[in-house]
């Protein structure tokens, strides 16, 4: 059984897309963030951090290439032209990095919000958005239950090719591992409600996944949520408060 995270290999949290908060990062943490998507609220900090990181990388490769050329006796005869070319190349890299940082910080959050809100309009019109907990996660009221709805992506290798599965996740728990409370994600029960809709219960959670691109029906989504609520008993919205993530 493949295509959705955590169902067969209990690795749900590791395989979900991660978007981290750049405003709370020190530069060293941002520099080592690797392939994680970093989202900034501050334009100034986004510009500063992305520029500094790009500068460090470009200077490192420039010095490395010059050292290699020197010891290999391959220094260009027209050093001025080489430096000018590297400057043009660096300008293109800066522009690409700034554009990507701007997209991740100010465009991607709108796209993710649009996908979640569109899902709610189409399949859960009686749900009410209470708060936006994170870039890809909203707190909603559904039949007086406090639920978290998020847009996620699962990346896996299938025959040496990367396969990306996009889906909506609706969770009954409002707990988080951000405060050191790591959720146990070993699968206890899994049920396919309909094509593209799965109900999963773990040791500490229950959630429904709706695969993007599949033909879904409102009654099937509602049936899955009703079973999830009976399984896990999420907190009532009146007592849950806003401190849920």
N, C-alpha and C positions, 0 to 999 in steps of 0.2 A: 504494500500500500504506500504509494508515494505521492508527491505533489504538494503536500502540506507539511509544515515543520512540526517536529516533536512527536509525531504520531507513531513512528516506528523506532526512532533512535533516542527518544527522550532528550532531544537537544533543542527544544523549542526556542528557549531564550537566546541561545547562541546564534541561531540561524535567522532570527528576525532582524529586519533592518534596524540600524541604530542611528539616531540623529542626536548628537550631543550638543549641549548648551555651550557655545563659545564664550559668552559673556562671563561665565564663572571660571574659565580656564586661565591658568597662567601660561605664558608664552611657551614654556618648555613642554607643558601638557599638549598645547595645540600643535607644536612642532612634531610631536611623536604620535599624533592622533591617527596616522596611517590612512586607511581606506574609509574610516568613519566619516560620515557627513557632519560637518560642524555648522551650526546655525547661530548667527549673531543677531541681536536686536539693535546694536549700536553700529551705525555706518562707519563711524570713526575707528572703532576697534576692529571691525572687519577689514577695513582698508589697511590699518597699521599692521595687524598680525599677518595678513596674507602677503603684504609687501615685504615684511621682515623675513618670513619663511622663504619666499621666492628669492630674495637677495642672498640669503645664506646658501641656498642650493646652487644658484648661478655662480656665485663667487667660488664655491667649492669645486664645481666642475671646471671653471675657468682655470683655477690654479692647478688642478689635476691634469688638465690637458696641456697646459704650458709646461709643467714639469715633465710630462711624458715626451713632449716635443723636444724639450731641451736635452734630455738624456738620450733620446733617440737621434739627436742631431737632425731634427725635422722642423726646426723653427721656420716659419714663413719669412720669405725675403722682404715682403712688404707688410711689416707688422702693423702699420697704420691701417691698411685695408682690412686686415684680419680683425683688429679691434673694432673697426666701424661695423663690420659684418656681425660680430658678436653682440654689439650694442643693438643693432636692428633685431637680431634674434631674441635678445633679452626683452626688448620692448614688446614683441609679440607674445612671449611667455607671460609677462606681467599682465597684458590685456586679457589673456585667456584665464589666468588665475583670478583676476578681479571679477571677470564676468561670471565664472563658476561660483565664486564666493557670494556674489550678489544673488545669483539664482538660488543657491541653497538657503540663503538667509531671508530673502524677501519674496521670491517667486514660488519656490517649492511649498512653503507653508500654505499659500493660497490654493495651490493645486490639490494638496492633500485634504484640506478643509472642504474644497468643492466636491471631491469624490465621496467623502463621508456624508456630507449634507445631502448630496444627490441620492445616496443609498437610503438615507432616512426618509426622504420625500417619496421614494418609489416603493419601499418595502415596510417602513414603520412610520407612517404618517401621524400616528398617535403619540409618538415619542417627542419629548421636549428636551432641547439642549439646555443644560444647566451651566456648564462651564467648559472652557477649553483647558485641559490639563497639560497638554504638551503639543508639539508640532503635529503629531499624527494621532492624537488621542483626545476624545471628548467625553465628558461626564454627561449622561443623559438620564431622564426620568422616563421609565416605561412601566406603565401600570403601577406607579408608586414605588418601583424598584430602582435602586441606584446601580446603573450599569456603565461600563466603560466600553466605548466603541472606538476602534482604531483602524487605520489603513496600514497594512503590512506587506512586506515582500519577503519571500523565501527564495534563497539562492542555493542551488544544489548542482552537482556535476552528474550529468547523465551521458554515459559513453564519451567521456572526455570533453563534453560540451556543457557550457553553463546554461542551466535552465532556471528562469525566474518565474515564480508563481505569485501573482498579486491577489490579495484577498482582503476582505473586511473581517475583523475579529471583534466579537462582542463578548466581553468577559463579565462573569457574575461577581468576581471579587473586586474589591477596591483597595487591595493591599498593594504594596510595592516593595521592591528590594532596594530602593534608593536610600532607605534609612537603615540598611544593614539587615533587613528581613528578607532573606533570599527565599523566594517561593520554591517549593518542591514541585517539580514538573514531570515526574514519572507518571505515565499514563495509566489510569486505573480502568477507565472504560472509554470506548469510542463507538460511535454509532453514525452511520450514514443516513441522514434524514431524507435526502433527495440528491439528485445529481448536483454536485458543487456545494452541498451544505453538509457539514459535519458537526456533530456534538461530541465534545471531548471533556472528560472529567479527569483531573489529576489529583494528587494527594492534597493540594491546597487550593484548587481552583476548578472552575468549570467554564467552558467557553464554546462559542459557536463560530465556525469559520465559513464564510461565503466566498467562493472563488470568483474573482473578477473574470469576465469573459464567458462564464457559463450562463445559460438561460435559467434564471431563478424565478420562483413564484412566491408571491407575498404570503400565501397560506403556509408554504413550507418553512419560510423564515420564521413566521409566528409560531408554528408548531415546535421548531427547534428551540426558540427562546422559552416557550412555556415549559418544555421538558427541562431545560437548563435551570430555570427558576425553581422548579420542584426538586431538582437534584441538590442544588447548592444553597438555596435560601439567601439571596443577596440582601444587603442591608436596605431598609426602607429609606426612601429619600429624605424623610423628615428627620431621621436620626443620623444619617450619614455625614451631613455637613459638607464642607467644601475641601476638607483636608484629606482627600481620598487617594492622592497619588504622591 
